[in-house]
Amino acid sequence: MASVPSLAASVHQRLADALSAALPEAGAADPLLRRSDRADFQANGLLALAKKLKGNPRELATKVVDALGESDLLKDVEVSGPGFLNITITDRAITETLAARAADGDRLGVPLKDKPGLTVIDYAQPNVAKEMHVGHLRSAVIGDALRHMLDFTGERTIGRHHIGDWGTQFGMLIQYLIENPGELAPAADVDGEQAMSNLNRVYKASRAVFDSDEEFKERARKRVVALQSGDKETLDLWQRFVDESKVYFYSVFEKLDMEIRDDEIVGESAYNDMMAETARLLEESGVAVRSEGALVVFFDEIRGKDDQPVPLIVQKADGGFGYAASDLSAIRNRVFDLQATTLLYVVDVRQSLHFRMVFETARRAGWLNDDVTAHNMGYGTVLGADGKPFKTRAGETVRLEDLLDEAVERATAVVREKGEPIGLSEQEITENGVQVGIGAVKYADLSTSPSRDYKFDLDQMVSLNGDTSVYLQYAYARIRSIFRKAGDARPEAHPELALAPAERALGLHLDQFGETVIEAAASYEPHKVAAYLYGLASLFTTFYDQCPVLKAESGPDQVANRLFLCDLTARTLHQGMALLGIRTPERL
Ligand code: ARG
């Protein structure tokens, strides 16, 4: 495994060296390099430097150019405008760098972090005995992508699915089950859909009794106390609700083509034994105070509606613990037991106030600090085509499975239309339909900045034109089909060959994969990876239009070199899509 410095990094280094040779008084000045349309790169750093040194920027720039001298890397460096450097690199450097990437297997020359931390990532956290909704979809899709991205950079990750498996509603559910045994079939006997419909039925039925029967209400209340005090029969029934729900969760995650590990499903209830101590620590340190019997934390800087200070309730006046206490206890567990250096939460932006208060409380308590930090990747709302929160016509929340099924159905129609003429089998059409449909849903979510709302529009999602996963999957499949037609021709880099403009553009973009992923992982922005991949597929399309591959004009070496570019493009697309949790079918 060999990490390959990017062309940008090499040019940057060369420039920085020339700068300090030509202008020792500049210290370690940054040449401020970026990709440019005029040349391959442009450096703007000399402008600021000239100001600082009170010199003429064009003169300084000329000195730096002289200091650069000859090399295999730089073809042309030109001083332009008020003192920019326009930098063109050699075709040889491009091909050689890409060849080094190609020789590095799945990692494509992307370096691993020097000092990896441990990120505990809290994502895909539905609630027991409740249907999952589109918000849970976002958390799962974004969280899964972030995790793949972090793993790829060498960061260590642990997943935590903080499912809602505790609370007063269980008193009602369990009491109902005690009085109506047999209403919930054992989890082992049902599939995901049956599990959810059973849970829904029990939920509705128990709610109806709860709302109409005062005596039942009282028995349900007592049941909450029994649950909290660990009564065996009560806990066993609670466990049945959890198990039944997990059958349902797993069926949805499987549909989403997402791997969820059982040992990482650690819900609110898991922190029960820590809550009293969490409260004691906060009270003893003075971080939390008693107010009207409750234990709360106040914040000057955090205000809610009407500019009123909003306290965080650690313990209610009746002694009960809620959502905040479980999150605070989870922080202690993640920091002190799991030894996390970063806590990442992928939770609806509507909970951002909750997390601000929880994080601030943990900081005051000393559990979080400059070395151990917490972030909430608060994501926006999923909107319908009408721009309002996504609902069915009847105004109900859309069932996640229906939505995914419909995406697959639409995608299968697209795949069939394109696939039948090229002889795809029925089995391939079905399999590809799933990969294209699920990919479409994930990509639509991941290609917009997480913090923004996005429109759930299936027509747009499975469109072959534009910024969609299908477009990227087709680019990949097209390359695979070139290889099926290539006969004996093999991909091989030929650094001695001159590159056409479309080849250079594709090559320079391919080289940026690692930097893009590292940056996107550090800022938790999967949409930057999506944008990169879309750019890659577009540049490949232009290359393919302008540069014949198997019939390359100057003979077998150019065929091999173009196949080499095709191969690296396919591998980069495949790896990049995998980071987003999306598959790339071989034939489409
Ligand atoms: N189960 C919660 C919900 O559906 C999300 C949990 C988020 N994670 C957390 N640590 N609070 O709203």
Boltz pocket constraint, residues with backbone or C-beta under 6 A from the ligand:
constraints:
  - pocket:
      binder: B
      contacts: [[A, 122], [A, 125], [A, 126], [A, 127], [A, 162], [A, 163], [A, 164], [A, 327], [A, 330], [A, 345], [A, 346], [A, 347]]
      max_distance: 6.0
